[in-house]
Amino acid sequence: MGAAETGRSLVSGYEVDKVIRRDISEERAIEAVSALGRATIVPVDASLVLEAADVSLERDLAMADSIVYATARRYGARLVTADTDFEGLPDAIVLR
């Protein structure tokens, strides 16, 4: 994945759909997930799952959040999110 590419964990689609559908509407969730479709989905392999488990234990993150954060760390990417669970984590930008 190059510097100009946008990547995402497959788990982020689940998270976006669930939260937007719960908090806003199904229509907005469909739009958001569709926009995510332009990003490259990076694979989740056995070593990434173990990295995510480490992150979860170190940072007290839920499973899905730890997979998303471990994916960003693996690729040296900044994680841009509206999820306040990521506040204070290195290379995480929490939008308000």
C-alpha positions in Angstrom: 0.0 0.0 0.0 1.5 3.3 -1.1 1.7 6.6 0.9 -1.2 8.1 -1.1 -3.5 5.1 -0.7 -6.3 4.8 1.8 -6.5 1.4 3.5 -8.9 -0.1 6.0 -9.5 -3.2 7.9 -12.5 -5.2 6.9 -13.7 -4.8 10.5 -14.0 -1.0 9.9 -16.9 -1.6 7.5 -18.8 -3.4 10.3 -18.0 -0.7 12.8 -19.1 2.1 10.5 -22.3 0.4 9.5 -23.3 -0.6 13.1 -22.6 2.8 14.6 -24.1 5.0 11.9 -27.2 2.8 11.6 -27.7 2.8 15.4 -27.0 6.5 15.9 -28.2 8.1 12.6 -30.0 6.1 10.0 -29.8 3.1 7.7 -29.6 5.4 4.7 -26.6 7.2 6.0 -24.9 3.9 7.0 -25.3 2.7 3.4 -23.7 5.9 2.1 -20.8 5.6 4.5 -20.1 2.0 3.8 -20.3 2.7 0.1 -17.7 5.5 0.5 -15.4 3.0 2.4 -15.5 0.9 -0.7 -12.9 3.2 -2.3 -10.3 2.2 0.2 -8.1 -0.9 -0.1 -9.0 -3.6 2.3 -5.9 -4.9 4.0 -5.8 -8.6 4.9 -6.2 -9.8 8.5 -3.9 -12.7 9.0 -2.8 -14.8 12.0 0.0 -12.5 13.0 -2.2 -9.4 12.8 -4.7 -11.1 15.1 -2.0 -11.7 17.6 -0.8 -8.1 17.3 -4.5 -7.0 17.9 -4.7 -9.2 21.0 -1.5 -7.4 22.3 -3.0 -4.0 21.6 -6.3 -5.0 23.3 -4.4 -6.0 26.4 -2.1 -3.0 26.4 -4.7 -0.4 25.6 -7.9 -2.0 26.9 -9.6 -1.9 23.5 -12.4 -4.0 22.3 -11.7 -6.7 19.8 -12.8 -4.8 16.7 -11.1 -1.6 17.8 -7.8 -3.5 18.5 -7.9 -5.1 15.0 -8.5 -1.7 13.4 -5.7 -0.1 15.4 -3.2 -2.9 14.9 -3.9 -2.7 11.1 -3.1 1.0 11.1 0.1 0.4 13.1 1.2 -2.5 10.9 1.1 -0.2 7.8 2.5 2.9 9.6 -0.8 4.7 8.9 -2.7 7.2 10.9 -6.0 6.1 12.1 -8.7 8.7 11.5 -11.9 8.0 13.5 -14.8 9.6 15.4 -14.5 6.8 18.0 -13.4 8.3 21.3 -12.0 5.0 22.4 -8.9 5.9 20.4 -8.3 9.2 22.2 -4.7 9.5 23.3 -3.4 6.6 21.2 -0.3 7.3 19.1 -1.1 8.1 15.5 -4.9 8.1 16.1 -6.8 11.2 15.1 -10.2 11.5 16.7 -12.6 13.8 14.9 -15.2 15.7 16.8 
